[in-house]
Amino acid sequence: MNTKNMLLGLGACLLSSCACDKCQIDTTAELDYCKQQVERTLDDLRDANGNIDYTMTPFASADSASKWRLNKVCKEEWRAGFWPGTLWYTYEHTQDATIKAEAEKFTEELEFLSKTPAHDHDLGFLIFCSYGNGYRLTGNPTYKQVILDTADTLATLFNPAVGTILSWPRHLDDLGGHNTIMDNMINLEMLFWAAKNGGNPRLADIARAHADKTMQCHFMPNYVGYHVAIYNPTTGDFIRGCTHQGYADNTMWARGQSWAIYGYTMVYRETGDPKYLDFAQKVTDVYLSQLPEDFVPYWDFSAPGIPDAPRDASAAAIVASGLLELSTYVDAEKAKIYKNAAVKMLTSLSSDTYKGGAQKSAFLRHATGHYPAGSDIDASLIYADYYYIEALLRLQRLEESKTILG
C-alpha cells in the first residue's frame, strides 16, 4: 500500500472515530490541570525557607518518582529552556502574576547564553522557548535583545560549504564530519524571528539553507528522517545518515520524525514557500500511517518488543502541536485529518494512562529520552510537558476562532 492510500484509510478512520465523545478534549480543564501541576512543582522547588534556587531546572522524572530531577543551568543542559517556557505558557492561560514572576526569574538565568560562544545547536530550544515566549507575552525589550544576540551566536555554527548548522562541535572527529541532527530544525525558528525583528537578514538565509539541505539529504526515499546527517565539512558532500537515539540508522525514531513534522511546518509559516508545506505533509503522512491505536508512538517505530516497547509521549506532544498548526495551512480534507489526529493524540495524553495526575507533578508520563543510552526510559520529560501545554493552547485558539467565525 502506498503512502497516499494509507493516508486515505487513516483519514477515513480518524474522521469517523474522532466524531465520538471519546475523542473530544476540554482544553480549559486540561490547561487548568497544567496550572495545578506547575504549582505543585514550584512548591517542590521551594526549600524550608520558601526560597527557590533558580539555577536548578527540572528536566526528568522516573515513572516511580513523584518529583522532578533537577540539573544545573549551564551551556550543556539543552533542556533548561523548557521549564521557563512552560511557566510562560501557564501564565498565558492564567494571567497569574505569581507564575509570571517565576517565569521571569527562571528565564533570566539563561541570559549568559547570549554572551558566550555557542556550545552546540540547542540555543533555539534554550532561548526561544524561554525568552521567545517571554517577549511574545510581555514585550520586554531586554528579552528581545537576548534573542537577537543569541541568534547571532547560533549563526556562528553555520558552515556555508555544507549549508547547515553544525549540531555537535564536540563530535566532529568521532562522527567523521560536519554533523547535523534532526532536532536542529526547531532552532531555525529563532533565526527566522531575529531576521524579521531587527536582526541581520542573513539569519533567515541561513535558516532556509539549512532547511533546504536537510530536505535534500536528511531523509530516506520514504520520507523517514535520519537522526544524524554527516557531511564533508570542506565540500559539503553528504557522507551518510545514521542514528544516535533511534533503534537503527534506517528506522523511524519517533521524536526525530516529530522534529521534522514540527520543523517544516514552522519553516513554511516563516517563508510561505509551498515546497516546505508539501514536504511537511510528506513527513507527517508516513508518521501517521504507522501509529498504534492510541496515536502515542513507540520510542522507535521498529523498536524490538512492540507492543511492549516503551512509548514516547514527548513525540506525541510535539506532533500534536505541529499538526494543529499544519491543519491551518492545508486544504479542508487534509485539515480535518490532521486536526483529528492531533485531537486523538491529546485525548490519549490527557487520559489517566499518560497523565502524571496525583502521583507526580509532571503533566505527562511514559516518554522516552535516550533509549540506546538507557537514559530516561518510561519517564516524565520536561519537553513533553512543554509541547503538551503548547498543543492545548493551540487547540483552544483554534476552537475559539471557529466559534468567532461561526
Secondary structure, 3 states (H helix, E strand, C coil): CCHHHHHHHHHHHHHHHCCCHHHCCCHHHHHHHHHHHHHHHHHHHECCCCCECCCEEEEEEECCCCCCEEEECCCCCCCCCHHHHHHHHHHHHHCCHHHHHHHHHHHHCCHHHHCCCCCCCCHHHHHHHHHHHHHHHHCCHHHHHHHHHHHHHHHCCEECCCCEECCCHHHHHHHCCEEEECCHHHHHHHHHHHHHCCCCCHHHHHHHHHHHHHHHHCECCCCCECCEEEECCCCCCEEEEECCCCCCCCCCEHHHHHHHHHHHHHHHHHHCCHHHHHHHHHHHHHHHCCCCCCCCCECECCCCCCCCCCECHHHHHHHHHHHHHHCCCCCHHHHHHHHHHHHHHHHHHCCCCCECCCCCCCCECCEEEECCCCEEEEEEEHHHHHHHHHHHHHHHHHHHHHHHHC
